[in-house]
Amino acid sequence: MATSAWFLAIVLFAISTSFSPGPNNLLLVTSGAKFGLSRTWRHIMGVAFGFPVMVAIIALFLGAVFQALPWLHSALNYVGAAYLLYLTWRLLMAGGSMEEGNVGKPIGFVEAALFQWVNPKAWVMATGAIAAYTTTAGFGVEVAAIVVVFTLVGLGSSVTWASFGSFIARFLHTPARMRAFNIALGLMLLASIVPILMARAPG
């Protein structure tokens, strides 16, 4: 049942998981550094609203499917890990120029929202929230509250990480520093994938 203690628990869960480093936040830092906060806004909104929508869909439609077909959930995790490896490679191979013509374009709203479905951390957060903070009796109200909490907390987290990227951009005015920044973020993104792969490893 959605009591005040329950609500506090889900808020703390949302804050701790949303603000911790992960694929979404590392990509937001990258976008903030390369394009600035204003041009990253559609990316921010895509993450902030895409994830809560994912939570709602999983809670209402996909829970039974994953129980019947557990291999499907595992397959989606592997697809997500493969895509994150690709993003890591892109960061590690990126040049050190900050010039407009060499940094591509920022991620848009739809792309950021769809990215949640191949983001292993998003799956862990969504399934964890549903499993730990919903009951049969209050399921509908609890899922609605979880969606609202993650929307608000996710928006704050996304703005914070993109703003951090925009702030540190002032220190990345040389190709060497930009290259080091890309490598550091690429390695952190790779590190965020390792626990997912280790959890799926046999034995």
Disulfide bonds with the S-S distance in Angstrom:
none
